[in-house]
């Protein structure tokens, strides 16, 4: 691609058949839960090779859009049995029972929901049997095989001790009523569920090392930041500091302050919302990114590879341009297929009356930051098409190549507004390769035990003397889940020299001399065809 010919994002929800509009049920009482949602998830629920979309709702039915191909979707939530998302917050698909199809976990204000995919386009509510309801105010969630036994465990972030009768009246200048900040409510413990197989989970929160009432958590992501072969957990805290739980086998130890990822460079706890993990500077170590409140910058933490991080927000060019925005969903992505990780951030204010008391707007532009390949970002939202010029009240965000054209499209959930589907036009001018991993899940020689989704697998791609590293991750962003299929931009290169996969079990699998511009289905050695 000739620089200056930026890919263009076009909002295509109407032409694609997507008509979802989030409903928060606000009645003027400024209840915090109404302004927090909601999330969106890209996943292939019917195993036809096309990415479907699920939008979580708070008041009214959720929407599940089946991808028909040719850029069109059909709404199927009722037929699939997933229209009920409670007073929904986030949606997190993963194959928790290792049967080869994607299940769906929904966090709620109230009792969370687990839908088991029964095949043939139908789900069943198995929350009670699986014992993962966790009533309260849950926000982020993420699946990972923390104990490396071959099935997916589940972390659920809980925000605060909140019930409608606890709602308070908070005001700004001139008595203008606003939503109360996190300081108004007490934190509540998070929950960690171990997958015991046979469709059931055990609550092991008290045994696994999570700190009780440590923070008011929102976004969450598992990532092996120290490269010791097991998944660690990073969680954004809303004015309570972010938490980094290092996995030490069967327990976690919180090391955020020591590692340097709890506060900003002034030692201040910010209003953490969404999280992302990725290797933005190409050194092979996974860095961490957190979105924050207005008049706060976002936080970029560079992984130094020795257990410590450096606060790089301003050094990477992500400081001043983010101050006037209230930031939520986020992810690293290579939107222009040039071989480095760019960054998307969804923005929108909490208060619909913010313009009466502050110099910011309620609806806001989302932001897209282009990586220059040397560790610095440039805000290119005004250069990348009409979809990036929209002003909305955005919350959750996810990426996925829904039209199978080789570049990353974006889905954005907006609070009490219609959702947006941003089609990437021109990102595929650069070459690319996609990798879809399928773990053995106890079916191969020696009964290897890696989860079907390959969550936790570390993938290294070498092409033309350059190395890229990524990881299959659940969760991240804000209340949302991007496609689990990995995507690597190759720029002008037409071949990948080598792919090396380190599965969660430690198995190493290599592929060589792969042609660009295709999705490669990688089955762990010994996985039977089905």
Residue pairs with C-beta under 8 A, 6 or more apart in sequence:
1 336
1 337
1 338
1 426
1 429
1 430
1 491
5 426
5 429
6 336
6 370
6 380
6 383
6 384
6 385
6 426
7 335
7 336
7 384
7 385
7 407
7 424
7 425
7 426
7 427
7 429
8 384
8 385
8 386
8 387
8 424
8 425
8 426
9 368
9 384
9 385
9 386
9 387
9 388
9 410
9 422
9 423
9 424
9 425
10 385
10 386
10 387
10 422
10 423
10 425
11 386
11 387
11 390
11 420
11 421
11 422
11 423
12 71
12 421
12 422
12 423
13 19
13 20
13 418
13 419
13 420
13 421
15 71
16 71
16 72
16 73
16 421
16 423
17 65
17 68
17 72
17 73
17 74
17 75
18 53
18 63
18 65
18 73
18 419
18 421
19 63
19 75
19 418
20 55
20 57
20 63
20 65
20 75
20 418
20 419
21 416
21 417
21 418
21 419
22 37
22 38
22 55
22 57
22 58
22 413
22 414
22 415
22 416
22 417
22 418
22 419
23 57
23 58
23 59
23 60
23 416
24 34
24 35
24 37
24 58
24 59
24 415
24 416
25 34
25 58
25 59
25 87
26 34
26 35
26 416
29 167
30 167
30 169
30 170
30 177
30 178
30 179
30 180
31 164
31 167
32 162
32 167
32 179
32 180
32 185
33 58
33 87
33 109
33 137
33 162
34 58
34 416
35 179
35 350
35 351
35 415
36 89
36 139
36 159
36 395
36 415
37 56
37 57
37 58
37 88
37 89
37 90
37 395
37 396
37 413
37 415
37 479
38 55
38 56
38 57
38 58
38 88
38 89
38 90
38 395
38 396
38 413
38 415
38 479
39 56
39 88
39 89
39 90
39 91
39 329
39 395
39 396
39 413
39 477
39 478
39 479
39 480
39 481
40 53
40 54
40 55
40 56
40 91
40 396
40 397
40 398
40 411
40 412
40 413
40 419
40 479
40 480
41 53
41 54
41 56
41 91
41 92
41 93
41 104
41 398
41 480
41 481
42 51
42 52
42 53
42 398
42 399
42 400
42 402
42 411
42 481
42 482
42 483
43 51
43 52
43 54
43 93
43 102
43 104
43 481
43 483
43 484
44 50
44 51
44 52
44 67
44 102
45 52
45 54
45 64
45 66
45 80
45 93
45 101
45 102
45 104
45 117
45 121
45 123
46 52
46 66
46 101
46 121
47 100
47 101
48 67
49 404
50 67
50 68
50 69
50 402
50 404
51 67
51 400
51 401
51 402
51 483
52 64
52 65
52 66
52 67
52 73
53 63
53 64
53 65
53 67
53 73
53 402
53 411
53 421
54 62
54 63
54 64
54 65
54 77
54 82
54 91
54 93
54 104
55 62
55 63
55 65
55 91
55 413
55 419
56 62
56 85
56 88
56 89
56 90
56 91
56 106
56 396
56 413
56 479
57 63
57 85
57 88
58 85
58 87
58 88
58 89
58 109
59 87
61 77
61 78
61 83
61 84
61 85
62 77
62 82
62 83
62 84
62 85
62 88
62 91
62 106
63 75
63 77
63 83
64 75
64 76
64 77
64 80
64 82
64 83
65 73
65 74
65 75
65 76
66 73
66 74
66 75
66 76
66 121
67 73
67 402
68 74
71 402
71 403
71 423
76 121
77 83
79 121
79 122
80 121
80 122
80 123
81 115
81 122
81 123
81 124
81 125
82 104
82 115
82 123
84 113
84 125
85 91
85 106
85 108
85 113
86 106
86 108
86 109
86 110
86 111
86 112
86 113
87 108
87 109
87 110
88 106
88 107
88 108
89 106
89 107
89 108
89 109
89 137
89 138
89 139
89 479
90 106
90 107
90 138
90 139
90 140
90 141
90 396
90 478
90 479
90 480
91 104
91 105
91 106
91 107
91 479
91 480
91 481
92 104
92 105
92 106
92 107
92 141
92 142
92 143
92 474
92 475
92 481
93 102
93 103
93 104
93 105
93 481
94 102
94 103
94 105
94 143
94 152
94 453
94 455
94 474
94 484
95 101
95 102
95 103
95 117
95 152
95 451
95 452
95 453
96 103
96 105
96 114
96 116
96 143
96 151
96 152
96 154
96 195
97 103
97 116
97 151
97 199
98 150
98 151
98 152
98 441
98 442
98 451
98 452
99 117
99 452
100 452
100 530
101 117
101 119
102 117
102 453
103 114
103 115
103 116
103 117
103 123
104 114
104 115
104 117
104 123
105 112
105 113
105 114
105 115
105 132
105 141
105 143
105 154
106 112
106 113
106 114
106 115
107 138
107 139
107 140
107 141
107 156
107 157
107 479
108 138
109 137
109 138
109 162
110 135
111 127
111 133
111 134
111 135
112 127
112 132
112 133
112 134
112 135
112 138
112 156
113 125
113 127
113 133
114 125
114 126
114 127
114 130
114 132
115 123
115 124
115 125
115 126
116 123
116 124
116 126
116 130
116 199
117 123
118 124
126 199
127 133
129 199
129 200
130 199
130 200
130 201
131 193
131 200
131 201
131 202
131 203
132 154
132 156
132 193
132 201
134 156
134 158
134 191
136 158
136 161
136 188
137 158
137 159
137 160
137 161
137 162
137 188
138 156
138 157
138 158
138 159
138 191
139 157
139 158
139 159
139 217
139 218
139 219
139 479
140 156
140 157
140 217
140 218
140 219
140 220
140 235
140 236
140 275
140 475
140 478
140 479
141 154
141 155
141 156
141 157
141 220
141 475
142 154
142 155
142 220
142 221
142 222
142 233
142 473
142 474
142 475
142 476
143 152
143 153
143 154
143 155
143 222
143 453
143 455
143 474
143 475
144 152
144 153
144 155
144 222
144 231
144 233
144 455
144 456
144 474
145 151
145 152
145 153
145 231
145 450
145 451
145 455
145 456
145 504
146 153
146 194
146 208
146 222
146 230
146 231
146 233
146 247
146 252
147 153
147 194
147 249
147 250
148 229
148 230
148 449
148 504
148 505
149 449
150 439
150 441
150 442
150 448
150 449
150 450
150 451
150 505
151 195
151 197
151 441
151 449
151 451
152 195
152 451
152 453
152 455
152 474
153 192
153 193
153 194
153 195
153 201
154 192
154 193
154 195
154 201
155 190
155 191
155 192
155 193
155 220
155 222
155 233
155 475
156 190
156 191
156 192
156 193
157 190
157 217
157 218
157 219
157 220
157 235
158 187
158 188
158 189
158 190
158 191
158 217
159 182
159 187
159 188
159 216
159 217
159 218
159 238
160 182
160 185
160 186
160 187
160 188
160 216
161 185
161 186
161 187
161 188
162 185
166 185
167 180
168 180
168 184
169 177
169 180
170 177
170 178
170 179
170 180
170 181
170 184
171 177
171 178
172 178
172 357
172 358
173 357
174 356
174 357
176 353
176 356
176 357
177 353
178 350
178 351
178 353
178 354
178 357
179 350
179 351
181 239
181 271
182 216
182 238
182 239
182 240
182 271
183 239
185 216
186 213
187 213
187 214
187 215
187 216
187 240
188 213
189 205
189 210
189 212
189 213
190 205
190 210
190 217
190 235
191 203
191 205
192 203
192 204
192 205
192 208
192 210
193 201
193 202
193 203
193 204
194 201
194 202
194 204
194 208
195 201
196 202
207 251
208 250
208 251
208 252
209 245
209 251
209 252
209 253
209 254
210 245
210 252
211 243
211 254
214 237
214 240
214 243
214 254
215 235
215 237
215 238
215 240
215 241
215 242
215 243
216 237
216 238
216 239
216 240
217 235
217 236
217 237
217 238
217 243
218 235
218 236
218 237
218 238
218 272
218 273
218 274
218 478
218 479
219 235
219 236
219 272
219 273
219 274
219 275
219 290
219 291
219 330
219 475
219 476
219 477
219 478
219 479
220 233
220 234
220 235
220 236
220 275
220 475
220 476
221 233
221 234
221 275
221 276
221 277
221 473
221 474
221 475
221 476
222 231
222 232
222 233
222 234
222 455
222 456
222 473
222 474
222 475
223 231
223 232
223 234
223 277
223 286
223 288
223 471
223 473
224 230
224 231
224 232
224 286
224 456
224 458
224 471
225 232
225 234
225 244
225 277
225 285
225 286
225 288
225 303
226 232
226 246
226 307
227 285
227 458
228 247
229 502
229 504
229 506
230 247
230 249
230 504
231 247
231 456
231 504
232 244
232 245
232 246
232 247
232 252
233 243
233 244
233 245
233 247
233 252
234 242
234 243
234 244
234 245
234 261
234 275
234 277
234 288
235 242
235 243
235 245
235 275
236 242
236 272
236 273
236 274
236 275
236 290
236 291
237 243
237 269
237 272
238 271
238 272
238 273
239 269
239 270
239 271
240 269
241 256
241 257
241 262
241 263
241 269
242 256
242 261
242 262
242 263
242 272
242 275
242 290
242 299
243 254
243 256
243 262
244 254
244 255
244 256
244 259
244 261
244 262
244 288
245 252
245 253
245 254
245 255
246 252
246 253
246 254
246 255
255 307
256 262
257 263
258 307
258 308
259 307
259 308
259 309
260 301
260 308
260 309
260 310
260 311
261 288
261 301
261 309
262 269
263 269
263 270
264 270
264 296
264 297
264 299
264 311
264 313
265 311
265 313
270 290
270 292
270 293
270 296
270 299
271 292
271 293
271 296
272 290
272 291
272 292
272 299
273 290
273 291
273 292
273 293
273 327
273 328
273 478
274 290
274 291
274 327
274 328
274 329
274 330
274 345
274 346
274 397
274 476
274 477
274 478
275 288
275 289
275 290
275 291
275 330
275 476
275 477
275 478
276 288
276 289
276 330
276 331
276 332
276 343
276 476
276 477
277 286
277 287
277 288
277 289
277 332
277 471
277 473
277 476
278 286
278 287
278 289
278 331
278 332
278 341
278 470
279 285
279 286
279 287
279 341
279 468
279 469
279 470
280 287
280 289
280 300
280 302
280 316
280 332
280 340
280 341
280 343
280 371
280 375
281 287
281 302
281 375
282 340
282 373
282 466
282 467
282 468
283 303
283 305
284 305
284 460
284 467
284 469
285 303
285 304
285 305
286 303
286 469
286 471
287 300
287 301
287 302
287 303
287 309
287 312
288 300
288 301
288 303
288 309
289 298
289 299
289 300
289 301
289 330
289 332
289 343
290 298
290 299
290 301
291 298
291 327
291 328
291 329
291 330
291 345
291 478
292 298
292 299
292 327
293 326
293 327
294 323
294 324
294 325
294 326
294 349
294 358
294 360
295 323
295 324
296 323
297 313
297 314
297 318
297 319
297 320
297 322
297 323
298 313
298 318
298 322
298 327
298 330
298 345
299 311
299 313
300 311
300 312
300 313
300 316
300 318
301 309
301 310
301 311
301 312
302 309
302 310
302 311
302 312
302 316
302 375
303 309
304 310
312 375
313 319
315 375
315 376
316 375
316 376
316 377
317 369
317 376
317 377
317 378
318 343
318 369
318 377
321 367
321 379
322 345
322 367
324 359
324 360
325 345
325 347
325 360
325 364
325 365
325 367
326 347
326 348
326 349
326 350
326 360
326 364
327 345
327 346
327 347
328 345
328 346
328 347
328 348
328 394
328 395
328 396
328 397
328 478
329 344
329 345
329 346
329 394
329 395
329 396
329 397
329 398
329 412
329 413
329 477
329 478
329 479
329 480
330 343
330 344
330 345
330 346
330 397
330 476
330 477
330 478
331 343
331 344
331 397
331 398
331 399
331 476
331 477
331 482
332 341
332 342
332 343
333 341
333 342
333 343
333 344
333 399
333 408
333 487
334 340
334 341
334 342
334 408
334 432
334 487
334 488
334 489
335 342
335 344
335 368
335 370
335 384
335 407
335 408
335 424
335 427
336 342
336 370
336 407
336 427
336 429
336 430
336 489
337 406
337 407
337 427
337 428
337 429
337 430
337 431
337 432
337 489
337 490
337 491
338 373
338 430
338 489
338 491
339 373
339 430
339 466
339 468
339 488
339 489
339 490
339 491
340 371
340 372
340 373
340 489
341 371
342 368
342 369
342 370
342 371
342 377
343 368
343 369
343 371
343 377
344 366
344 367
344 368
344 369
344 397
344 399
344 410
345 366
345 367
345 368
345 369
346 366
346 394
346 395
346 396
346 397
346 412
346 478
347 364
347 365
347 366
347 367
347 394
348 362
348 363
348 364
348 392
348 393
348 394
348 395
348 414
348 415
349 360
349 361
349 362
349 363
349 364
349 393
351 362
352 362
352 393
353 362
354 360
354 361
354 362
355 361
355 362
361 391
362 393
363 391
363 392
363 393
364 391
364 392
364 393
364 394
365 381
365 388
365 389
365 390
365 391
366 381
366 388
366 390
366 392
366 394
366 397
366 412
367 379
367 381
368 379
368 380
368 381
368 384
368 388
369 377
369 378
369 379
369 380
370 377
370 378
370 380
371 377
372 378
381 388
381 389
382 388
382 389
385 425
387 410
387 420
387 422
387 423
388 422
390 420
392 412
392 414
392 417
392 420
393 414
393 415
393 416
393 417
394 412
394 413
394 414
394 415
394 420
395 413
395 414
395 415
395 478
395 479
396 412
396 413
396 477
396 478
396 479
396 480
397 410
397 411
397 412
397 413
397 477
397 478
397 480
398 410
398 411
398 477
398 480
398 481
398 482
398 483
399 408
399 409
399 410
399 411
399 482
399 483
400 408
400 409
400 411
400 482
400 483
400 485
401 407
401 408
401 409
401 434
401 483
401 485
401 487
402 409
402 411
402 421
402 423
403 409
403 423
404 519
405 428
406 427
406 428
406 432
406 434
406 517
407 424
407 426
407 427
407 428
407 432
408 424
408 427
408 487
409 421
409 422
409 423
409 424
410 420
410 421
410 422
410 424
411 419
411 420
411 421
411 422
412 419
412 420
412 421
412 422
413 419
413 479
413 480
414 420
428 517
430 489
430 490
430 491
430 492
431 489
431 490
431 491
431 492
431 493
431 494
431 516
431 517
432 487
432 488
432 489
432 490
432 516
432 517
433 461
433 487
433 488
433 490
433 496
433 514
433 516
433 517
433 518
433 519
433 520
434 485
434 486
434 487
434 488
434 518
434 519
434 520
435 459
435 461
435 485
435 486
435 488
435 499
435 501
435 519
435 520
435 522
436 484
436 485
436 486
436 519
436 520
436 521
436 522
437 453
437 454
437 457
437 459
437 472
437 484
437 486
437 501
437 522
437 524
438 452
438 454
438 521
438 522
438 523
438 524
438 527
439 450
439 451
439 452
439 453
439 454
439 457
439 503
439 504
439 524
439 527
440 448
440 449
440 450
440 523
440 524
440 525
440 526
440 527
441 449
441 450
441 451
441 452
441 527
442 448
442 449
443 526
443 527
443 528
444 524
444 525
444 526
444 527
444 528
445 525
445 526
446 526
448 503
448 505
448 507
448 524
448 525
448 526
449 505
450 457
450 503
450 504
450 505
450 507
450 524
451 504
453 472
453 474
453 484
454 472
454 484
454 503
454 504
454 522
454 524
455 472
455 473
455 474
455 484
455 504
456 471
456 472
456 503
456 504
457 471
457 472
457 501
457 502
457 503
457 504
458 469
458 470
458 471
458 501
458 502
459 469
459 470
459 471
459 472
459 486
459 499
459 500
459 501
459 502
460 467
460 468
460 469
460 499
460 500
460 501
460 502
461 467
461 468
461 469
461 470
461 488
461 496
461 498
461 499
462 468
462 496
462 497
462 498
462 499
462 500
463 490
463 493
463 495
463 496
463 497
464 490
464 493
464 497
468 488
470 486
470 488
472 484
472 486
473 484
474 481
474 484
475 481
476 482
485 519
488 496
490 496
490 516
493 516
494 515
494 516
494 517
495 513
495 514
495 515
495 516
496 513
496 514
496 515
496 516
497 512
497 513
498 510
498 511
498 512
499 510
499 511
499 512
499 514
499 520
499 522
500 508
500 509
500 510
501 508
501 509
501 510
501 511
501 522
502 508
503 509
503 524
507 524
507 525
509 522
509 524
509 525
511 520
511 522
514 520
523 529
